[in-house]
Amino acid sequence: MATSLNLDIVSRDDGAFSLVAAGEIDMSNIEAFNEGLDAGIRESAGSGTTLTVDLGAVTYLDSTAITALFGKADRIDIVAHPHLMDVLAVSGLAEVVAIEPAPL
């Protein structure tokens, strides 16, 4: 059974796009997450901006999610739930992607 994950691509007021994720990201739903990333990156490329991946409502992510984010590192920025900040830093992702903590 797939873990609960909601994804939505949102156009922001500044013309940029965000992929807003809520729930958990793991190997049971990584395909949907990858599809969301790809769709968001296509939208962003059309507007000449970088996709913001909003993980502010993500409570858990596993190594498959981190690998997916690494694979798109040159085309994304990340806003992450404060509880995820250590995991993203330890993984090394914070060295290649701009990551900001989401407001609580």
C-alpha positions in Angstrom: 0.0 0.0 0.0 1.3 3.4 -0.9 2.0 5.9 1.8 -0.2 9.1 1.7 1.3 11.8 -0.4 -0.5 14.8 -1.9 1.2 16.9 -4.6 0.2 20.1 -6.2 1.9 22.5 -8.6 1.1 26.1 -7.8 1.8 29.2 -9.7 3.1 31.9 -7.3 2.4 35.6 -7.4 6.0 36.2 -8.7 5.4 34.0 -11.7 7.5 31.1 -10.4 6.2 27.6 -9.6 6.2 25.5 -6.5 5.6 21.8 -6.1 3.8 21.5 -2.8 4.1 18.1 -1.1 2.2 16.9 2.0 2.5 13.6 3.7 5.4 11.2 3.5 7.7 10.4 0.6 9.1 6.9 0.4 9.6 4.1 -2.1 5.9 3.3 -2.2 5.1 6.7 -3.8 8.4 7.8 -5.3 7.1 7.4 -8.8 4.4 9.9 -8.2 6.9 12.3 -6.5 9.3 12.0 -9.5 6.4 12.7 -11.9 5.5 15.8 -9.8 9.1 17.0 -9.9 9.3 16.5 -13.7 6.0 18.3 -14.3 7.0 21.2 -12.0 10.3 21.6 -13.6 8.7 21.7 -17.1 6.3 24.5 -15.8 9.2 26.4 -14.3 11.4 26.1 -17.4 8.6 27.6 -19.4 8.5 30.6 -17.1 12.3 30.9 -16.9 12.4 30.2 -13.1 13.7 27.5 -10.8 11.1 25.1 -9.2 10.6 25.5 -5.5 9.9 22.1 -3.9 7.9 22.9 -0.8 8.4 20.1 1.7 6.9 22.1 4.6 4.1 19.6 5.1 6.3 16.5 4.6 6.8 14.6 7.8 9.1 11.9 6.5 11.2 11.2 3.5 13.5 8.2 2.8 16.6 7.8 0.8 14.6 7.3 -2.5 13.2 10.9 -2.0 16.7 12.3 -1.3 18.0 10.5 -4.4 15.2 12.0 -6.5 16.0 15.5 -5.2 19.7 15.0 -5.9 18.8 14.1 -9.5 17.1 17.4 -10.0 19.4 19.5 -7.9 20.4 21.9 -10.7 16.7 22.8 -11.3 15.2 23.1 -7.9 15.3 25.0 -4.6 13.8 23.5 -1.4 11.7 24.7 1.4 11.6 22.0 4.1 9.9 21.2 7.3 12.3 22.1 10.1 12.4 18.5 11.2 13.9 17.5 7.8 16.7 20.1 7.9 19.2 17.8 9.6 18.5 14.9 7.3 18.9 17.1 4.2 22.2 18.5 5.6 23.7 15.1 6.6 22.8 13.7 3.1 24.9 16.4 1.5 21.9 17.8 -0.4 22.2 21.2 1.4 25.6 21.6 -0.3 24.1 21.5 -3.9 20.6 22.9 -3.4 19.4 26.1 -1.7 17.3 24.8 1.3 15.3 27.0 3.6 13.3 26.0 6.6 9.5 26.3 6.2 7.8 28.6 8.8 6.0 26.6 11.5 
